[in-house]
């Protein structure tokens, strides 16, 4: 990992804005930036469906500037953007099923608001550095594995289409307007502070909640192979992308250490937790329509350009995450 001293050189005393900063990845990023000496501003709507929680910044409240606002509010954006050195653009609607049942809201947050945000940057702070959190969902059902950045882009749901548009806006504004942007395509990020009360963010959170509450977990299908990125590794990638000029204008996959079937993942979770059981069931019809089957990322490009690679194994990630929720679960229900 890039040393804390080198990251501190990039971020100490600098102003960093995190949209979606009360959410899972945003709050973990905020904690790291505070440790590095950055002046952190968090922008979050705290809409219940989207995963933000004040609990996620417990212990650093006095070290961040928290603003409860929505990225769709074009009138407030200039105030937040002025004077910032970095923008970590993590706000988004993450539920694939919600995007299909309420496509207009997904369009507003994941597409239209991204254009509004970039326009505000162009007009009020064209010199800041942006890292945009995208998703592996934009690839759709893979033609080959592992999936690299050259794979065709064929989203299977509204969320994927709108996230792809958000990507394109960031790269366009980087190329045409000089708004220095980088896109990271995240895949199945897990860890402390992720949403666990439902599957809007990740099914793994629901599994952990059920296991710790003594309920059997449901595994749909079971043979799909996936990779999982631990949140600390994702945070490192965000910091590398923001601090390395070689990342400007680039699009990079993140990934995990190896891949695993969902059945094997359930077995590992039961083993790590020391309790619980799971049942393998057929896919619900509405989920089967947008399931992408096997998927794991080829993340060699970000390794070559920025020196990043995932370091936390799936079992290590589960151990750390289960340990966190053994203590914190009541606060996330």
C-alpha positions as CSV (number, residue, x, y, z in Angstrom):
1,X,0.0,0.0,0.0
2,X,1.1,3.5,-0.7
3,X,2.5,4.8,2.6
4,X,0.5,7.0,4.9
5,X,3.3,9.6,4.6
6,X,3.0,9.9,0.8
7,X,-0.8,10.1,1.0
8,X,-0.5,12.7,3.8
9,X,1.7,14.7,1.4
10,X,-1.2,14.7,-1.1
11,X,-4.0,15.4,1.2
12,X,-2.8,17.1,4.4
13,X,-4.3,20.5,4.7
14,X,-6.3,20.0,1.5
15,X,-10.0,20.4,1.2
16,X,-12.0,17.3,0.1
17,X,-15.7,17.1,-0.5
18,X,-17.4,13.7,-0.4
19,X,-20.8,13.4,-1.9
20,X,-22.6,10.5,-0.2
21,X,-20.2,10.9,2.7
22,X,-22.5,9.4,5.3
23,X,-22.8,6.2,3.3
24,X,-20.7,3.0,3.4
25,X,-17.7,3.8,1.2
26,X,-17.9,7.6,1.7
27,X,-17.7,7.4,5.5
28,X,-14.8,5.0,5.4
29,X,-13.0,7.4,3.0
30,X,-13.8,10.3,5.3
31,X,-12.2,8.5,8.3
32,X,-9.0,7.9,6.3
33,X,-8.9,11.5,5.0
34,X,-9.3,12.9,8.5
35,X,-6.4,10.7,9.7
36,X,-4.3,12.1,6.8
37,X,-5.0,15.7,7.9
38,X,-7.4,16.7,5.2
39,X,-10.2,19.2,5.7
40,X,-13.3,17.0,5.0
41,X,-16.7,18.2,3.9
42,X,-19.5,15.7,3.7
43,X,-22.6,16.2,1.6
44,X,-25.4,13.7,2.1
45,X,-29.1,13.8,1.8
46,X,-29.7,11.1,4.5
47,X,-32.6,9.8,2.4
48,X,-33.5,6.5,4.3
49,X,-33.4,4.3,1.2
50,X,-29.8,5.2,0.2
51,X,-27.7,4.0,3.1
52,X,-26.4,7.1,4.8
53,X,-26.1,7.0,8.6
54,X,-24.8,9.4,11.2
55,X,-23.5,6.4,13.0
56,X,-20.9,6.0,10.2
57,X,-19.0,9.0,11.3
58,X,-19.1,8.3,15.0
59,X,-15.9,9.5,16.5
60,X,-14.9,12.0,13.7
61,X,-18.0,14.3,13.9
62,X,-15.9,17.2,15.2
63,X,-13.4,16.7,12.4
64,X,-15.7,17.0,9.4
65,X,-18.0,19.6,8.1
66,X,-21.4,17.9,7.6
67,X,-24.0,19.3,5.3
68,X,-27.4,17.6,4.8
69,X,-28.2,18.4,1.2
70,X,-29.0,16.6,-2.0
71,X,-26.8,16.5,-5.1
72,X,-30.0,17.3,-7.1
73,X,-30.2,20.7,-5.4
74,X,-28.4,22.8,-8.1
75,X,-28.7,26.0,-6.0
76,X,-26.6,24.8,-3.1
77,X,-23.8,23.0,-5.1
78,X,-21.7,26.1,-5.9
79,X,-21.3,26.9,-2.2
80,X,-20.1,23.5,-1.4
81,X,-17.7,23.2,-4.4
82,X,-15.9,26.6,-4.1
83,X,-12.4,26.2,-2.6
84,X,-12.4,22.4,-2.7
85,X,-9.2,20.6,-3.9
86,X,-10.8,17.2,-4.3
87,X,-14.3,15.9,-5.0
88,X,-15.0,12.2,-4.3
89,X,-18.3,11.8,-6.1
90,X,-19.9,8.8,-4.3
91,X,-23.6,9.9,-4.0
92,X,-25.9,7.6,-5.9
93,X,-28.9,5.4,-6.0
94,X,-27.4,1.9,-5.8
95,X,-30.4,-0.5,-5.8
96,X,-30.9,-2.3,-9.1
97,X,-34.4,-3.3,-8.3
98,X,-35.4,0.2,-7.2
99,X,-34.0,1.5,-10.5
100,X,-36.5,-0.8,-12.3
101,X,-39.5,0.1,-10.1
102,X,-38.7,3.8,-9.9
103,X,-36.6,4.7,-13.0
104,X,-37.3,8.4,-12.9
105,X,-35.6,8.8,-9.5
106,X,-32.6,6.8,-10.6
107,X,-32.4,9.0,-13.7
108,X,-32.4,12.2,-11.5
109,X,-29.7,11.0,-9.1
110,X,-27.4,8.9,-11.2
111,X,-27.6,10.8,-14.4
112,X,-29.1,14.3,-14.4
113,X,-27.6,15.3,-11.0
114,X,-24.1,14.2,-12.3
115,X,-24.4,16.7,-15.2
116,X,-25.6,19.4,-12.9
117,X,-22.7,18.7,-10.5
118,X,-20.1,18.9,-13.3
119,X,-21.6,22.1,-14.7
120,X,-21.3,23.6,-11.2
121,X,-17.6,22.5,-11.1
122,X,-17.0,24.1,-14.6
123,X,-18.5,27.4,-13.5
124,X,-17.3,27.6,-9.9
125,X,-14.2,25.4,-9.4
126,X,-12.7,24.1,-12.6
127,X,-9.4,23.2,-10.9
128,X,-10.6,20.6,-8.5
129,X,-9.8,16.9,-8.9
130,X,-12.8,14.5,-9.2
131,X,-13.0,10.7,-8.6
132,X,-16.4,9.2,-9.6
133,X,-17.6,5.9,-8.2
134,X,-19.2,3.8,-11.0
135,X,-20.1,0.2,-11.0
136,X,-19.3,-3.1,-12.7
137,X,-23.1,-3.3,-13.5
138,X,-22.5,-1.3,-16.7
139,X,-20.9,-4.3,-18.3
140,X,-24.0,-6.5,-18.1
141,X,-23.7,-10.2,-18.7
142,X,-20.0,-11.0,-19.5
143,X,-18.8,-12.2,-22.8
144,X,-15.6,-13.4,-21.1
145,X,-14.0,-13.6,-17.7
146,X,-12.3,-11.8,-16.0
147,X,-14.0,-8.6,-17.4
148,X,-11.5,-5.9,-18.4
149,X,-12.2,-2.3,-19.4
150,X,-12.4,-3.2,-23.1
151,X,-15.4,-5.4,-22.6
152,X,-18.6,-4.2,-24.3
153,X,-20.9,-2.1,-22.1
154,X,-24.4,-3.6,-22.1
155,X,-26.3,-2.6,-18.8
156,X,-29.1,-4.9,-17.9
157,X,-31.1,-2.4,-15.8
158,X,-31.9,1.3,-15.5
159,X,-29.2,1.8,-12.8
160,X,-26.5,0.5,-15.1
161,X,-27.6,2.8,-18.0
162,X,-27.7,5.9,-15.8
163,X,-24.3,5.1,-14.1
164,X,-22.8,4.7,-17.6
165,X,-24.2,8.1,-18.5
166,X,-22.6,9.5,-15.3
167,X,-19.3,8.0,-16.4
168,X,-19.5,9.5,-19.8
169,X,-20.3,13.0,-18.5
170,X,-17.2,12.9,-16.2
171,X,-14.9,11.7,-19.0
172,X,-16.3,14.3,-21.4
173,X,-15.9,17.1,-19.0
174,X,-12.3,16.0,-18.4
175,X,-11.5,15.9,-22.1
176,X,-13.4,19.0,-23.2
177,X,-13.5,21.3,-20.2
178,X,-10.4,20.2,-18.3
179,X,-12.3,19.1,-15.2
180,X,-9.8,16.5,-14.2
181,X,-11.8,13.3,-13.6
182,X,-11.2,9.7,-13.0
183,X,-13.8,6.8,-13.1
184,X,-13.5,3.8,-10.9
185,X,-15.8,0.8,-11.6
186,X,-16.4,-0.8,-8.2
187,X,-17.5,-4.4,-7.8
188,X,-19.2,-5.9,-4.7
189,X,-17.6,-3.7,-2.1
190,X,-18.1,-5.1,1.4
191,X,-17.0,-4.1,4.9
192,X,-17.9,-2.2,8.1
193,X,-20.6,0.4,7.8
194,X,-22.2,-1.1,4.7
195,X,-26.0,-1.2,4.6
196,X,-27.3,-4.4,6.2
197,X,-31.0,-3.9,6.8
198,X,-31.9,-4.7,3.2
199,X,-30.3,-5.6,-0.1
200,X,-30.4,-2.1,-1.6
201,X,-26.6,-1.9,-1.4
202,X,-25.4,-5.5,-1.3
203,X,-26.9,-8.9,-0.5
204,X,-23.9,-9.7,1.7
205,X,-25.1,-7.2,4.3
206,X,-28.5,-8.9,4.6
207,X,-26.7,-12.3,4.9
208,X,-24.6,-10.9,7.8
209,X,-27.6,-9.4,9.5
210,X,-29.6,-12.7,9.3
211,X,-26.7,-14.8,10.4
212,X,-26.1,-12.6,13.5
213,X,-29.8,-12.6,14.3
214,X,-29.9,-16.4,14.1
215,X,-31.9,-16.6,10.9
216,X,-31.0,-18.9,7.9
217,X,-29.8,-17.0,4.9
218,X,-31.1,-17.5,1.4
219,X,-28.7,-18.1,-1.5
220,X,-30.3,-17.6,-4.9
221,X,-28.8,-19.9,-7.5
222,X,-25.5,-20.5,-5.7
223,X,-23.2,-21.3,-8.6
224,X,-22.6,-17.7,-9.7
225,X,-18.9,-16.7,-9.3
226,X,-18.2,-13.2,-8.0
227,X,-15.3,-11.2,-6.6
228,X,-15.5,-8.9,-3.6
229,X,-13.5,-5.7,-2.8
230,X,-12.9,-4.9,0.9
231,X,-13.7,-1.3,1.6
232,X,-10.2,-0.4,2.8
233,X,-8.8,-1.5,-0.5
234,X,-11.5,0.5,-2.3
235,X,-10.6,3.6,-0.2
236,X,-6.9,3.2,-1.2
237,X,-7.9,3.1,-4.8
238,X,-9.9,6.3,-4.4
239,X,-7.0,8.1,-2.8
240,X,-4.5,6.8,-5.5
241,X,-6.9,7.9,-8.3
242,X,-7.2,11.4,-6.7
243,X,-3.5,11.9,-6.1
244,X,-1.9,10.5,-9.2
245,X,-1.9,12.7,-12.3
246,X,-1.7,9.5,-14.4
247,X,-5.3,8.7,-13.5
248,X,-6.8,11.8,-15.1
249,X,-9.3,10.9,-17.8
250,X,-9.0,7.2,-17.0
251,X,-11.5,4.5,-16.4
252,X,-10.4,1.6,-14.1
253,X,-11.9,-1.6,-12.8
254,X,-11.6,-2.5,-9.1
255,X,-11.8,-6.1,-8.0
256,X,-11.1,-8.6,-5.3
257,X,-8.6,-11.2,-4.3
258,X,-9.8,-14.2,-6.3
259,X,-13.4,-15.2,-7.0
260,X,-15.9,-17.4,-5.2
261,X,-19.3,-19.0,-5.8
262,X,-22.2,-17.6,-3.8
263,X,-22.6,-21.0,-2.2
264,X,-19.0,-21.0,-1.1
265,X,-19.4,-17.5,0.2
266,X,-22.3,-18.5,2.3
267,X,-20.3,-21.5,3.6
268,X,-17.4,-19.1,4.5
269,X,-19.7,-16.7,6.3
270,X,-21.2,-19.4,8.4
271,X,-17.7,-20.6,9.3
272,X,-16.5,-17.1,10.2
273,X,-19.5,-16.3,12.2
274,X,-19.5,-19.6,14.0
275,X,-23.2,-19.9,13.7
276,X,-26.1,-20.0,11.3
277,X,-27.1,-21.9,8.2
278,X,-28.1,-21.2,4.6
279,X,-30.7,-22.5,2.1
280,X,-30.1,-22.5,-1.7
281,X,-33.2,-21.5,-3.6
282,X,-34.1,-20.6,-7.2
283,X,-33.9,-17.0,-8.3
284,X,-37.0,-14.9,-7.8
285,X,-38.4,-14.2,-11.3
286,X,-38.0,-10.4,-11.1
287,X,-34.3,-10.7,-10.0
288,X,-33.5,-13.4,-12.6
289,X,-34.3,-11.0,-15.4
290,X,-31.4,-8.6,-14.4
291,X,-29.0,-11.1,-12.9
292,X,-25.6,-11.0,-14.7
293,X,-24.5,-14.5,-13.8
294,X,-20.8,-15.0,-13.3
295,X,-18.8,-11.8,-12.9
296,X,-15.3,-11.0,-11.7
297,X,-13.1,-8.2,-12.7
298,X,-9.7,-7.9,-14.4
299,X,-8.1,-5.0,-12.5
300,X,-4.6,-5.2,-14.0
301,X,-5.0,-1.8,-15.6
302,X,-5.2,0.1,-12.4
303,X,-2.3,-1.9,-11.1
304,X,-0.2,-1.0,-14.1
305,X,-1.1,2.7,-14.0
306,X,-1.5,3.5,-10.3
307,X,0.1,0.5,-8.6
308,X,-3.2,-0.6,-6.9
309,X,-4.2,-4.2,-6.2
310,X,-6.7,-5.7,-3.8
311,X,-5.0,-7.1,-0.7
312,X,-7.7,-8.3,1.6
313,X,-9.0,-11.9,1.0
314,X,-12.7,-12.7,1.1
315,X,-12.3,-14.5,4.3
316,X,-10.4,-11.6,5.9
317,X,-13.1,-9.2,4.7
318,X,-15.8,-11.4,6.2
319,X,-13.9,-11.7,9.6
320,X,-13.5,-7.9,9.9
321,X,-17.1,-7.2,8.8
322,X,-18.7,-9.7,11.1
323,X,-16.6,-8.5,14.0
324,X,-17.9,-4.9,13.4
325,X,-21.6,-5.9,13.2
326,X,-21.4,-8.1,16.3
327,X,-21.0,-4.8,18.2
328,X,-22.8,-2.4,15.9
329,X,-25.8,-4.3,14.4
330,X,-28.5,-2.6,16.5
331,X,-27.5,0.8,15.1
332,X,-27.9,-0.4,11.5
333,X,-31.4,-1.9,11.7
